[in-house]
């Protein structure tokens, strides 16, 4: 009995173990964005979707697990020869995604290595038709051509190439040195050109400014001369009009006052000191005949038309432009004789002063005999006889 029990327990344990292994083989969990390739007896059966999946134990087998996310693969730098026989090193990056896991599993053994080799050969074909200058300046064109060729070639593998980027294009060190020198020379050239253009523009602007300044200065000078000429002309016109009005007023006043011989003699005596004040008159001698000249002055002036020997009648002020005729200060039309007598007295005193001055100049020779002049005497009367004097 004990042997039977022991055998039964062993069989039960084997069955339990077999059940556990069968359950493990039948259940498979697949991660998100991942597809499992199931083979049955070495032949493709189905693809496992993300989540819990049941398999036939000991018959179905998960051969591959494919990542369906976009992948990035950076390839090491590769030497490529340009059209002008220069070796450049190009480092590229490929962005791709598996669209069909079955074809990616069975159409190509290693799609990563295949994409790398295809990228290298395609770069050689594209760069081989460009010179170094075009290669350095046509990155976008190279990326587009390379992406188109890779996408077309990997389409049958169930792979879609999204982007291709060239990370670096490195020419040889000697070429880099030459390019740096060329770039430096080009920059120096552009700097010299910009400096020359700036100096030219500065000179042009300075010349235009000087031209405008000269034009404005000339215009201002012309306008100022015109204004000065107009001002001078108006001043002369106003001065001439004032002088004309003054002469007219004086002339009218003289004729309105009816001057006589005594007033003219008085005015003559007042002008004698002015005659002696000239710079060229170093010595001025009063002649001995001054008395005779003064006495004869009245008779000479009396012959002037319009001037009487003695003022008669009433005085009348001249009429001004505004129609008013104010009386002159100190002159009254009611006492014309008093004014005439005062003028005669002033003339007599002036004659006496002139005779005394003439006597003082001849005092060292023969004393002259000067007849006395009455203050009320008429200066137009004939002078008394006087002996001749040596001059």
BABASE-977857 format. One record per residue (C-alpha): x, y, z; residue in one letter. Coordinates in pm, 1 decimal. Each point is the difference from the previous one (the first is absolute). Example, Ala and Ser with C-alpha at 12.3 -4.5 7.8 and 13.67 -1.06 7.14 Angstrom:
REM residues 2
<rec c1="1230.0" c2="-450.0" c3="780.0" residuo="A"/>
<rec c1="137.0" c2="344.0" c3="-66.0" residuo="S"/>
END
This chain:
REM residues 391
<rec c1="0.0" c2="0.0" c3="0.0" residuo="X"/>
<rec c1="268.5" c2="242.2" c3="86.8" residuo="X"/>
<rec c1="160.9" c2="-52.1" c3="-342.2" residuo="X"/>
<rec c1="-325.6" c2="69.6" c3="-179.2" residuo="X"/>
<rec c1="-51.3" c2="320.0" c3="195.2" residuo="X"/>
<rec c1="346.1" c2="114.1" c3="-77.2" residuo="X"/>
<rec c1="-41.7" c2="-67.4" c3="-373.5" residuo="X"/>
<rec c1="-333.4" c2="182.6" c3="-2.0" residuo="X"/>
<rec c1="155.8" c2="305.5" c3="160.6" residuo="X"/>
<rec c1="279.4" c2="1.5" c3="-253.1" residuo="X"/>
<rec c1="-244.1" c2="-17.2" c3="-290.4" residuo="X"/>
<rec c1="-207.1" c2="275.4" c3="154.1" residuo="X"/>
<rec c1="300.8" c2="223.4" c3="34.5" residuo="X"/>
<rec c1="100.2" c2="-62.0" c3="-360.0" residuo="X"/>
<rec c1="-349.1" c2="84.7" c3="-118.8" residuo="X"/>
<rec c1="-2.3" c2="318.3" c3="207.2" residuo="X"/>
<rec c1="335.7" c2="101.6" c3="-138.6" residuo="X"/>
<rec c1="-118.9" c2="-70.0" c3="-351.4" residuo="X"/>
<rec c1="-307.1" c2="212.0" c3="53.9" residuo="X"/>
<rec c1="210.3" c2="288.8" c3="129.4" residuo="X"/>
<rec c1="237.4" c2="-16.6" c3="-297.7" residuo="X"/>
<rec c1="-294.4" c2="-18.1" c3="-237.4" residuo="X"/>
<rec c1="-157.3" c2="309.1" c3="154.6" residuo="X"/>
<rec c1="328.0" c2="188.3" c3="-25.6" residuo="X"/>
<rec c1="36.6" c2="-95.5" c3="-362.7" residuo="X"/>
<rec c1="-359.3" c2="93.1" c3="-81.0" residuo="X"/>
<rec c1="-0.9" c2="356.2" c3="144.7" residuo="X"/>
<rec c1="210.9" c2="285.3" c3="-148.3" residuo="X"/>
<rec c1="-12.0" c2="374.9" c3="90.8" residuo="X"/>
<rec c1="105.1" c2="249.3" c3="-275.0" residuo="X"/>
<rec c1="101.5" c2="361.4" c3="82.9" residuo="X"/>
<rec c1="-157.5" c2="308.1" c3="-157.2" residuo="X"/>
<rec c1="140.1" c2="102.7" c3="-345.0" residuo="X"/>
<rec c1="145.9" c2="-347.9" c3="-34.8" residuo="X"/>
<rec c1="-104.7" c2="-288.3" c3="-228.0" residuo="X"/>
<rec c1="94.2" c2="-366.2" c3="53.6" residuo="X"/>
<rec c1="57.1" c2="-228.9" c3="-299.4" residuo="X"/>
<rec c1="-145.2" c2="-348.8" c3="72.1" residuo="X"/>
<rec c1="116.9" c2="-307.0" c3="-193.8" residuo="X"/>
<rec c1="-161.6" c2="-343.0" c3="3.6" residuo="X"/>
<rec c1="238.3" c2="-278.3" c3="-86.9" residuo="X"/>
<rec c1="237.9" c2="263.0" c3="-156.9" residuo="X"/>
<rec c1="-267.3" c2="171.2" c3="-207.6" residuo="X"/>
<rec c1="-150.3" c2="342.3" c3="60.3" residuo="X"/>
<rec c1="-327.5" c2="-36.0" c3="184.5" residuo="X"/>
<rec c1="-106.4" c2="344.3" c3="124.7" residuo="X"/>
<rec c1="109.8" c2="319.9" c3="164.8" residuo="X"/>
<rec c1="-60.7" c2="61.4" c3="366.8" residuo="X"/>
<rec c1="-159.3" c2="335.0" c3="82.8" residuo="X"/>
<rec c1="78.1" c2="193.7" c3="319.0" residuo="X"/>
<rec c1="-161.3" c2="-157.8" c3="308.8" residuo="X"/>
<rec c1="-73.1" c2="-357.8" c3="117.4" residuo="X"/>
<rec c1="15.7" c2="-265.7" c3="-272.2" residuo="X"/>
<rec c1="-63.0" c2="-380.0" c3="11.6" residuo="X"/>
<rec c1="215.1" c2="-241.9" c3="-200.0" residuo="X"/>
<rec c1="-16.2" c2="-366.1" c3="-73.1" residuo="X"/>
<rec c1="257.7" c2="-153.5" c3="230.1" residuo="X"/>
<rec c1="284.9" c2="-192.9" c3="-152.8" residuo="X"/>
<rec c1="-129.4" c2="93.8" c3="-347.2" residuo="X"/>
<rec c1="12.4" c2="381.4" c3="-31.1" residuo="X"/>
<rec c1="321.1" c2="191.4" c3="64.7" residuo="X"/>
<rec c1="72.5" c2="378.9" c3="15.7" residuo="X"/>
<rec c1="286.1" c2="36.5" c3="-246.5" residuo="X"/>
<rec c1="61.4" c2="379.9" c3="0.7" residuo="X"/>
<rec c1="-121.0" c2="304.4" c3="188.3" residuo="X"/>
<rec c1="-11.4" c2="310.8" c3="-224.2" residuo="X"/>
<rec c1="4.1" c2="358.6" c3="140.6" residuo="X"/>
<rec c1="-253.7" c2="206.7" c3="-193.5" residuo="X"/>
<rec c1="122.0" c2="339.3" c3="126.6" residuo="X"/>
<rec c1="208.8" c2="245.0" c3="-210.1" residuo="X"/>
<rec c1="365.8" c2="-78.7" c3="39.1" residuo="X"/>
<rec c1="311.0" c2="211.8" c3="-36.8" residuo="X"/>
<rec c1="323.1" c2="-146.3" c3="-129.3" residuo="X"/>
<rec c1="323.2" c2="202.6" c3="-19.3" residuo="X"/>
<rec c1="258.3" c2="-136.0" c3="-239.7" residuo="X"/>
<rec c1="373.2" c2="63.6" c3="47.0" residuo="X"/>
<rec c1="175.2" c2="250.5" c3="-231.9" residuo="X"/>
<rec c1="63.6" c2="-127.4" c3="-348.6" residuo="X"/>
<rec c1="257.8" c2="122.6" c3="-251.5" residuo="X"/>
<rec c1="-155.2" c2="122.6" c3="-326.7" residuo="X"/>
<rec c1="180.0" c2="138.9" c3="-307.9" residuo="X"/>
<rec c1="-144.5" c2="310.8" c3="-165.5" residuo="X"/>
<rec c1="-4.4" c2="80.8" c3="-369.2" residuo="X"/>
<rec c1="320.9" c2="206.7" c3="32.2" residuo="X"/>
<rec c1="181.3" c2="-301.9" c3="158.9" residuo="X"/>
<rec c1="-7.0" c2="118.2" c3="361.6" residuo="X"/>
<rec c1="-62.6" c2="-239.8" c3="287.6" residuo="X"/>
<rec c1="-263.8" c2="118.2" c3="245.6" residuo="X"/>
<rec c1="-125.7" c2="-172.9" c3="312.6" residuo="X"/>
<rec c1="-379.6" c2="-10.7" c3="40.3" residuo="X"/>
<rec c1="-185.6" c2="-96.0" c3="317.3" residuo="X"/>
<rec c1="-369.9" c2="-83.2" c3="-51.3" residuo="X"/>
<rec c1="-306.8" c2="-79.3" c3="214.3" residuo="X"/>
<rec c1="-301.1" c2="-205.0" c3="-120.7" residuo="X"/>
<rec c1="-353.2" c2="21.5" c3="145.9" residuo="X"/>
<rec c1="-210.6" c2="-305.1" c3="-100.1" residuo="X"/>
<rec c1="-305.4" c2="-198.7" c3="117.4" residuo="X"/>
<rec c1="-117.5" c2="-361.5" c3="-58.1" residuo="X"/>
<rec c1="-340.4" c2="-6.0" c3="-165.6" residuo="X"/>
<rec c1="-28.0" c2="-374.3" c3="-78.3" residuo="X"/>
<rec c1="165.5" c2="-223.2" c3="264.5" residuo="X"/>
<rec c1="-48.3" c2="-314.0" c3="-205.5" residuo="X"/>
<rec c1="184.3" c2="133.8" c3="-305.0" residuo="X"/>
<rec c1="265.0" c2="162.3" c3="222.2" residuo="X"/>
<rec c1="56.2" c2="-347.6" c3="147.8" residuo="X"/>
<rec c1="-5.2" c2="-216.9" c3="-309.2" residuo="X"/>
<rec c1="101.9" c2="235.7" c3="-286.3" residuo="X"/>
<rec c1="334.9" c2="108.6" c3="148.5" residuo="X"/>
<rec c1="221.0" c2="-172.0" c3="247.6" residuo="X"/>
<rec c1="136.8" c2="319.1" c3="166.5" residuo="X"/>
<rec c1="-173.2" c2="316.3" c3="-111.2" residuo="X"/>
<rec c1="225.9" c2="230.1" c3="214.4" residuo="X"/>
<rec c1="312.9" c2="-118.6" c3="-177.9" residuo="X"/>
<rec c1="-178.2" c2="15.4" c3="-333.8" residuo="X"/>
<rec c1="-101.4" c2="362.6" c3="55.9" residuo="X"/>
<rec c1="356.4" c2="90.6" c3="98.6" residuo="X"/>
<rec c1="153.6" c2="-151.0" c3="-310.6" residuo="X"/>
<rec c1="-268.4" c2="152.2" c3="-221.8" residuo="X"/>
<rec c1="66.2" c2="342.8" c3="153.8" residuo="X"/>
<rec c1="373.1" c2="-23.9" c3="-70.3" residuo="X"/>
<rec c1="-44.1" c2="-100.6" c3="-363.9" residuo="X"/>
<rec c1="-266.6" c2="265.0" c3="-61.0" residuo="X"/>
<rec c1="221.2" c2="274.2" c3="151.9" residuo="X"/>
<rec c1="286.8" c2="-98.2" c3="-227.7" residuo="X"/>
<rec c1="-226.0" c2="25.1" c3="-303.6" residuo="X"/>
<rec c1="-141.3" c2="339.9" c3="100.6" residuo="X"/>
<rec c1="324.7" c2="161.7" c3="120.7" residuo="X"/>
<rec c1="191.6" c2="-137.2" c3="-299.1" residuo="X"/>
<rec c1="-200.1" c2="230.4" c3="-228.2" residuo="X"/>
<rec c1="76.0" c2="317.5" c3="202.2" residuo="X"/>
<rec c1="311.8" c2="199.9" c3="63.8" residuo="X"/>
<rec c1="110.6" c2="102.6" c3="349.5" residuo="X"/>
<rec c1="-171.3" c2="338.4" c3="-10.4" residuo="X"/>
<rec c1="-332.7" c2="-153.1" c3="-100.6" residuo="X"/>
<rec c1="36.5" c2="-273.3" c3="260.8" residuo="X"/>
<rec c1="48.4" c2="252.2" c3="278.8" residuo="X"/>
<rec c1="-289.2" c2="219.8" c3="-110.4" residuo="X"/>
<rec c1="-254.2" c2="-266.5" c3="-108.0" residuo="X"/>
<rec c1="-80.1" c2="-183.2" c3="320.2" residuo="X"/>
<rec c1="-375.2" c2="23.0" c3="-49.5" residuo="X"/>
<rec c1="22.7" c2="-130.7" c3="-354.1" residuo="X"/>
<rec c1="218.9" c2="-293.5" c3="108.1" residuo="X"/>
<rec c1="-236.0" c2="-87.2" c3="287.2" residuo="X"/>
<rec c1="-301.4" c2="-1.1" c3="-230.2" residuo="X"/>
<rec c1="164.9" c2="-217.9" c3="-264.5" residuo="X"/>
<rec c1="131.1" c2="-244.4" c3="257.9" residuo="X"/>
<rec c1="-338.3" c2="-30.6" c3="174.8" residuo="X"/>
<rec c1="-175.6" c2="-64.3" c3="-332.2" residuo="X"/>
<rec c1="240.4" c2="-280.4" c3="-98.7" residuo="X"/>
<rec c1="-8.4" c2="-166.8" c3="343.1" residuo="X"/>
<rec c1="-377.8" c2="18.9" c3="29.3" residuo="X"/>
<rec c1="-41.4" c2="-155.2" c3="-343.6" residuo="X"/>
<rec c1="248.2" c2="-279.8" c3="74.0" residuo="X"/>
<rec c1="-129.7" c2="-83.0" c3="350.8" residuo="X"/>
<rec c1="-369.1" c2="7.8" c3="-97.9" residuo="X"/>
<rec c1="0.8" c2="-368.6" c3="-95.1" residuo="X"/>
<rec c1="153.9" c2="-82.3" c3="340.0" residuo="X"/>
<rec c1="-295.9" c2="149.0" c3="184.8" residuo="X"/>
<rec c1="207.1" c2="297.0" c3="115.2" residuo="X"/>
<rec c1="-70.8" c2="370.3" c3="-58.4" residuo="X"/>
<rec c1="288.4" c2="251.5" c3="17.0" residuo="X"/>
<rec c1="-134.0" c2="326.1" c3="143.1" residuo="X"/>
<rec c1="305.9" c2="228.6" c3="4.8" residuo="X"/>
<rec c1="367.2" c2="-3.4" c3="-88.5" residuo="X"/>
<rec c1="238.8" c2="255.8" c3="149.2" residuo="X"/>
<rec c1="367.7" c2="63.7" c3="-73.4" residuo="X"/>
<rec c1="152.4" c2="96.3" c3="333.0" residuo="X"/>
<rec c1="336.4" c2="110.4" c3="-134.7" residuo="X"/>
<rec c1="196.6" c2="30.1" c3="-324.4" residuo="X"/>
<rec c1="370.2" c2="28.5" c3="76.9" residuo="X"/>
<rec c1="248.7" c2="67.7" c3="-281.3" residuo="X"/>
<rec c1="372.4" c2="-73.6" c3="45.7" residuo="X"/>
<rec c1="199.2" c2="227.6" c3="236.8" residuo="X"/>
<rec c1="196.3" c2="158.0" c3="-285.8" residuo="X"/>
<rec c1="-321.3" c2="81.4" c3="-181.4" residuo="X"/>
<rec c1="-146.9" c2="145.3" c3="319.7" residuo="X"/>
<rec c1="303.6" c2="226.7" c3="40.1" residuo="X"/>
<rec c1="-31.7" c2="118.0" c3="-361.0" residuo="X"/>
<rec c1="-369.7" c2="59.1" c3="44.0" residuo="X"/>
<rec c1="61.0" c2="203.2" c3="314.7" residuo="X"/>
<rec c1="254.5" c2="213.1" c3="-185.4" residuo="X"/>
<rec c1="-242.3" c2="48.0" c3="-287.1" residuo="X"/>
<rec c1="-280.8" c2="93.9" c3="236.3" residuo="X"/>
<rec c1="230.3" c2="242.1" c3="181.8" residuo="X"/>
<rec c1="101.9" c2="157.4" c3="-330.7" residuo="X"/>
<rec c1="-362.7" c2="29.1" c3="-106.8" residuo="X"/>
<rec c1="-93.6" c2="163.5" c3="328.1" residuo="X"/>
<rec c1="293.1" c2="241.3" c3="-24.5" residuo="X"/>
<rec c1="-110.9" c2="82.4" c3="-353.1" residuo="X"/>
<rec c1="-358.6" c2="63.1" c3="108.2" residuo="X"/>
<rec c1="124.0" c2="209.3" c3="292.0" residuo="X"/>
<rec c1="216.0" c2="210.6" c3="-234.7" residuo="X"/>
<rec c1="-291.5" c2="41.2" c3="-241.7" residuo="X"/>
<rec c1="-235.7" c2="102.8" c3="278.9" residuo="X"/>
<rec c1="259.9" c2="244.6" c3="134.9" residuo="X"/>
<rec c1="48.5" c2="153.2" c3="-345.3" residuo="X"/>
<rec c1="-375.7" c2="26.8" c3="-52.6" residuo="X"/>
<rec c1="-39.4" c2="161.4" c3="340.2" residuo="X"/>
<rec c1="273.8" c2="254.4" c3="-77.3" residuo="X"/>
<rec c1="-156.5" c2="71.1" c3="-339.4" residuo="X"/>
<rec c1="-343.8" c2="51.0" c3="148.3" residuo="X"/>
<rec c1="150.1" c2="217.7" c3="273.0" residuo="X"/>
<rec c1="180.0" c2="212.8" c3="-259.8" residuo="X"/>
<rec c1="-317.2" c2="27.9" c3="-208.4" residuo="X"/>
<rec c1="-207.1" c2="100.7" c3="300.3" residuo="X"/>
<rec c1="265.7" c2="251.4" c3="110.2" residuo="X"/>
<rec c1="9.1" c2="150.9" c3="-349.2" residuo="X"/>
<rec c1="-378.6" c2="20.4" c3="-12.7" residuo="X"/>
<rec c1="-2.9" c2="162.0" c3="343.7" residuo="X"/>
<rec c1="261.0" c2="257.7" c3="-104.9" residuo="X"/>
<rec c1="-196.7" c2="64.9" c3="-317.7" residuo="X"/>
<rec c1="-323.1" c2="54.5" c3="190.6" residuo="X"/>
<rec c1="184.0" c2="216.3" c3="252.0" residuo="X"/>
<rec c1="151.4" c2="214.2" c3="-276.2" residuo="X"/>
<rec c1="-338.2" c2="32.0" c3="-171.0" residuo="X"/>
<rec c1="-172.8" c2="99.8" c3="322.1" residuo="X"/>
<rec c1="280.2" c2="243.7" c3="85.0" residuo="X"/>
<rec c1="-24.2" c2="160.2" c3="-344.0" residuo="X"/>
<rec c1="-378.7" c2="21.4" c3="24.1" residuo="X"/>
<rec c1="23.0" c2="150.8" c3="346.5" residuo="X"/>
<rec c1="262.0" c2="252.3" c3="-115.6" residuo="X"/>
<rec c1="-213.9" c2="93.4" c3="-298.6" residuo="X"/>
<rec c1="-311.2" c2="41.8" c3="209.9" residuo="X"/>
<rec c1="188.0" c2="201.5" c3="262.0" residuo="X"/>
<rec c1="143.3" c2="227.8" c3="-270.3" residuo="X"/>
<rec c1="-343.8" c2="42.9" c3="-151.0" residuo="X"/>
<rec c1="-147.6" c2="82.9" c3="339.4" residuo="X"/>
<rec c1="284.7" c2="242.7" c3="80.1" residuo="X"/>
<rec c1="-41.5" c2="166.5" c3="-339.0" residuo="X"/>
<rec c1="-374.5" c2="28.3" c3="51.3" residuo="X"/>
<rec c1="50.6" c2="134.1" c3="351.4" residuo="X"/>
<rec c1="259.0" c2="251.0" c3="-122.1" residuo="X"/>
<rec c1="-227.4" c2="106.8" c3="-283.2" residuo="X"/>
<rec c1="-293.0" c2="49.1" c3="235.0" residuo="X"/>
<rec c1="224.7" c2="184.0" c3="246.4" residuo="X"/>
<rec c1="122.0" c2="231.7" c3="-275.9" residuo="X"/>
<rec c1="-355.7" c2="53.8" c3="-117.6" residuo="X"/>
<rec c1="-116.1" c2="78.3" c3="352.6" residuo="X"/>
<rec c1="302.6" c2="225.8" c3="58.3" residuo="X"/>
<rec c1="-59.5" c2="182.3" c3="-328.4" residuo="X"/>
<rec c1="-367.8" c2="37.6" c3="85.4" residuo="X"/>
<rec c1="92.8" c2="130.4" c3="345.0" residuo="X"/>
<rec c1="250.2" c2="244.5" c3="-142.3" residuo="X"/>
<rec c1="-252.1" c2="109.6" c3="-258.8" residuo="X"/>
<rec c1="-260.8" c2="52.8" c3="269.6" residuo="X"/>
<rec c1="254.7" c2="179.5" c3="219.8" residuo="X"/>
<rec c1="108.2" c2="227.4" c3="-286.0" residuo="X"/>
<rec c1="-361.3" c2="63.2" c3="-89.9" residuo="X"/>
<rec c1="-85.7" c2="79.6" c3="362.8" residuo="X"/>
<rec c1="302.5" c2="230.3" c3="44.0" residuo="X"/>
<rec c1="-66.3" c2="170.6" c3="-331.9" residuo="X"/>
<rec c1="-363.1" c2="54.1" c3="85.7" residuo="X"/>
<rec c1="93.9" c2="119.8" c3="349.5" residuo="X"/>
<rec c1="254.0" c2="248.0" c3="-138.8" residuo="X"/>
<rec c1="-245.4" c2="139.9" c3="-252.5" residuo="X"/>
<rec c1="-278.2" c2="0.9" c3="254.0" residuo="X"/>
<rec c1="224.2" c2="191.2" c3="247.7" residuo="X"/>
<rec c1="88.4" c2="267.5" c3="-260.6" residuo="X"/>
<rec c1="375.4" c2="35.2" c3="85.7" residuo="X"/>
<rec c1="170.7" c2="340.0" c3="-32.0" residuo="X"/>
<rec c1="359.9" c2="117.2" c3="-44.0" residuo="X"/>
<rec c1="79.1" c2="-7.0" c3="372.2" residuo="X"/>
<rec c1="-83.4" c2="-370.0" c3="31.8" residuo="X"/>
<rec c1="221.1" c2="-88.2" c3="-298.0" residuo="X"/>
<rec c1="291.9" c2="195.8" c3="146.3" residuo="X"/>
<rec c1="-44.8" c2="-179.1" c3="333.5" residuo="X"/>
<rec c1="9.1" c2="-338.3" c3="-171.3" residuo="X"/>
<rec c1="315.5" c2="101.5" c3="-185.9" residuo="X"/>
<rec c1="174.1" c2="90.0" c3="324.9" residuo="X"/>
<rec c1="-93.6" c2="-335.3" c3="151.4" residuo="X"/>
<rec c1="170.0" c2="-181.8" c3="-290.5" residuo="X"/>
<rec c1="335.4" c2="177.4" c3="45.5" residuo="X"/>
<rec c1="121.8" c2="-223.5" c3="290.4" residuo="X"/>
<rec c1="-86.0" c2="-308.8" c3="-201.5" residuo="X"/>
<rec c1="213.3" c2="125.0" c3="-286.9" residuo="X"/>
<rec c1="296.3" c2="42.0" c3="237.5" residuo="X"/>
<rec c1="-29.7" c2="-355.8" c3="140.4" residuo="X"/>
<rec c1="143.6" c2="-178.5" c3="-304.0" residuo="X"/>
<rec c1="305.3" c2="-226.2" c3="46.4" residuo="X"/>
<rec c1="188.6" c2="181.3" c3="-275.6" residuo="X"/>
<rec c1="-55.6" c2="344.3" c3="161.0" residuo="X"/>
<rec c1="315.3" c2="36.2" c3="209.1" residuo="X"/>
<rec c1="-42.1" c2="382.6" c3="18.9" residuo="X"/>
<rec c1="-313.6" c2="204.2" c3="-56.8" residuo="X"/>
<rec c1="24.2" c2="382.5" c3="-18.9" residuo="X"/>
<rec c1="-302.9" c2="217.4" c3="31.5" residuo="X"/>
<rec c1="37.5" c2="265.2" c3="-273.4" residuo="X"/>
<rec c1="-22.0" c2="367.6" c3="87.6" residuo="X"/>
<rec c1="-272.9" c2="45.2" c3="-251.1" residuo="X"/>
<rec c1="-230.4" c2="-231.1" c3="194.2" residuo="X"/>
<rec c1="-204.7" c2="299.6" c3="101.3" residuo="X"/>
<rec c1="-36.8" c2="112.1" c3="-358.4" residuo="X"/>
<rec c1="-89.0" c2="-358.2" c3="-99.4" residuo="X"/>
<rec c1="-261.7" c2="-20.4" c3="266.9" residuo="X"/>
<rec c1="-138.6" c2="337.7" c3="-91.8" residuo="X"/>
<rec c1="-13.0" c2="-93.2" c3="-365.1" residuo="X"/>
<rec c1="-149.5" c2="-339.7" c3="71.0" residuo="X"/>
<rec c1="-345.4" c2="142.4" c3="39.4" residuo="X"/>
<rec c1="15.9" c2="189.4" c3="-326.5" residuo="X"/>
<rec c1="127.1" c2="-313.6" c3="-179.2" residuo="X"/>
<rec c1="-264.3" c2="-225.2" c3="144.2" residuo="X"/>
<rec c1="-269.5" c2="256.0" c3="-54.8" residuo="X"/>
<rec c1="26.6" c2="-55.2" c3="-367.6" residuo="X"/>
<rec c1="-110.3" c2="-363.5" c3="39.2" residuo="X"/>
<rec c1="-343.7" c2="-48.4" c3="-141.8" residuo="X"/>
<rec c1="-266.3" c2="-68.3" c3="258.4" residuo="X"/>
<rec c1="192.1" c2="143.4" c3="305.4" residuo="X"/>
<rec c1="-93.3" c2="350.4" c3="124.6" residuo="X"/>
<rec c1="211.8" c2="248.5" c3="190.7" residuo="X"/>
<rec c1="-214.2" c2="-38.4" c3="307.8" residuo="X"/>
<rec c1="-276.2" c2="-244.1" c3="89.8" residuo="X"/>
<rec c1="-347.3" c2="142.8" c3="-16.7" residuo="X"/>
<rec c1="-344.3" c2="-135.6" c3="68.8" residuo="X"/>
<rec c1="-100.2" c2="-297.1" c3="212.3" residuo="X"/>
<rec c1="169.8" c2="-337.1" c3="15.8" residuo="X"/>
<rec c1="-188.5" c2="-310.4" c3="-119.0" residuo="X"/>
<rec c1="113.1" c2="-357.4" c3="83.8" residuo="X"/>
<rec c1="30.9" c2="-250.1" c3="-287.1" residuo="X"/>
<rec c1="-263.5" c2="-262.1" c3="-52.9" residuo="X"/>
<rec c1="106.1" c2="-358.7" c3="73.8" residuo="X"/>
<rec c1="-112.4" c2="-319.6" c3="-171.4" residuo="X"/>
<rec c1="-270.4" c2="-76.3" c3="258.2" residuo="X"/>
<rec c1="-165.5" c2="332.3" c3="-58.9" residuo="X"/>
<rec c1="98.3" c2="167.2" c3="333.5" residuo="X"/>
<rec c1="218.2" c2="307.3" c3="30.2" residuo="X"/>
<rec c1="134.7" c2="29.6" c3="356.9" residuo="X"/>
<rec c1="176.1" c2="319.8" c3="94.3" residuo="X"/>
<rec c1="376.3" c2="-0.4" c3="47.4" residuo="X"/>
<rec c1="124.9" c2="14.8" c3="357.1" residuo="X"/>
<rec c1="104.9" c2="350.4" c3="109.7" residuo="X"/>
<rec c1="-148.0" c2="174.3" c3="-302.8" residuo="X"/>
<rec c1="-318.4" c2="200.7" c3="6.7" residuo="X"/>
<rec c1="-174.8" c2="152.1" c3="-294.5" residuo="X"/>
<rec c1="-110.3" c2="299.3" c3="213.0" residuo="X"/>
<rec c1="354.2" c2="137.8" c3="69.2" residuo="X"/>
<rec c1="205.1" c2="-23.4" c3="-318.5" residuo="X"/>
<rec c1="186.2" c2="327.5" c3="69.2" residuo="X"/>
<rec c1="146.6" c2="-125.5" c3="326.7" residuo="X"/>
<rec c1="153.5" c2="-304.0" c3="-174.8" residuo="X"/>
<rec c1="150.6" c2="221.3" c3="-266.7" residuo="X"/>
<rec c1="149.3" c2="236.8" c3="260.3" residuo="X"/>
<rec c1="150.9" c2="-293.8" c3="190.3" residuo="X"/>
<rec c1="156.5" c2="-136.6" c3="-318.1" residuo="X"/>
<rec c1="144.1" c2="345.2" c3="-82.5" residuo="X"/>
<rec c1="156.2" c2="25.6" c3="345.3" residuo="X"/>
<rec c1="157.6" c2="-344.2" c3="-36.8" residuo="X"/>
<rec c1="144.5" c2="97.6" c3="-338.6" residuo="X"/>
<rec c1="145.6" c2="319.3" c3="144.2" residuo="X"/>
<rec c1="164.7" c2="-184.7" c3="285.5" residuo="X"/>
<rec c1="148.7" c2="-252.0" c3="-241.7" residuo="X"/>
<rec c1="140.3" c2="282.3" c3="-215.6" residuo="X"/>
<rec c1="155.7" c2="162.3" c3="304.2" residuo="X"/>
<rec c1="163.3" c2="-329.3" c3="103.4" residuo="X"/>
<rec c1="138.7" c2="-49.0" c3="-349.4" residuo="X"/>
<rec c1="145.3" c2="355.8" c3="-2.7" residuo="X"/>
<rec c1="168.8" c2="-58.3" c3="334.8" residuo="X"/>
<rec c1="154.4" c2="-318.2" c3="-129.3" residuo="X"/>
<rec c1="128.6" c2="182.5" c3="-307.7" residuo="X"/>
<rec c1="147.3" c2="279.7" c3="215.1" residuo="X"/>
<rec c1="186.5" c2="-252.0" c3="217.8" residuo="X"/>
<rec c1="168.1" c2="-151.2" c3="-305.9" residuo="X"/>
<rec c1="127.3" c2="341.3" c3="-117.5" residuo="X"/>
<rec c1="92.7" c2="136.4" c3="343.3" residuo="X"/>
<rec c1="375.4" c2="-25.4" c3="-67.9" residuo="X"/>
<rec c1="-30.0" c2="203.9" c3="-320.4" residuo="X"/>
<rec c1="-210.1" c2="309.5" c3="-39.3" residuo="X"/>
<rec c1="-297.6" c2="19.1" c3="230.9" residuo="X"/>
<rec c1="-313.2" c2="-3.1" c3="-207.6" residuo="X"/>
<rec c1="-275.6" c2="252.0" c3="23.3" residuo="X"/>
<rec c1="-324.0" c2="-189.0" c3="24.9" residuo="X"/>
<rec c1="-313.9" c2="204.9" c3="17.5" residuo="X"/>
<rec c1="-229.7" c2="-101.9" c3="275.5" residuo="X"/>
<rec c1="-302.7" c2="-196.8" c3="-93.3" residuo="X"/>
<rec c1="-321.3" c2="71.4" c3="173.5" residuo="X"/>
<rec c1="-190.4" c2="-304.8" c3="112.7" residuo="X"/>
<rec c1="-309.7" c2="143.0" c3="-160.2" residuo="X"/>
<rec c1="167.1" c2="107.5" c3="-321.0" residuo="X"/>
<rec c1="-92.1" c2="-145.4" c3="-330.4" residuo="X"/>
<rec c1="266.5" c2="-236.4" c3="-126.6" residuo="X"/>
<rec c1="-92.8" c2="83.2" c3="-356.5" residuo="X"/>
<rec c1="105.1" c2="366.6" c3="42.5" residuo="X"/>
<rec c1="316.7" c2="117.6" c3="-186.1" residuo="X"/>
<rec c1="312.2" c2="-21.4" c3="217.8" residuo="X"/>
<rec c1="203.1" c2="299.9" c3="106.4" residuo="X"/>
<rec c1="324.4" c2="87.6" c3="-171.8" residuo="X"/>
<rec c1="296.6" c2="-193.6" c3="135.1" residuo="X"/>
<rec c1="362.4" c2="51.0" c3="-85.3" residuo="X"/>
<rec c1="164.0" c2="-286.5" c3="-188.1" residuo="X"/>
<rec c1="200.0" c2="-248.1" c3="205.4" residuo="X"/>
<rec c1="295.7" c2="-207.6" c3="-95.9" residuo="X"/>
<rec c1="-59.1" c2="-364.7" c3="6.2" residuo="X"/>
END
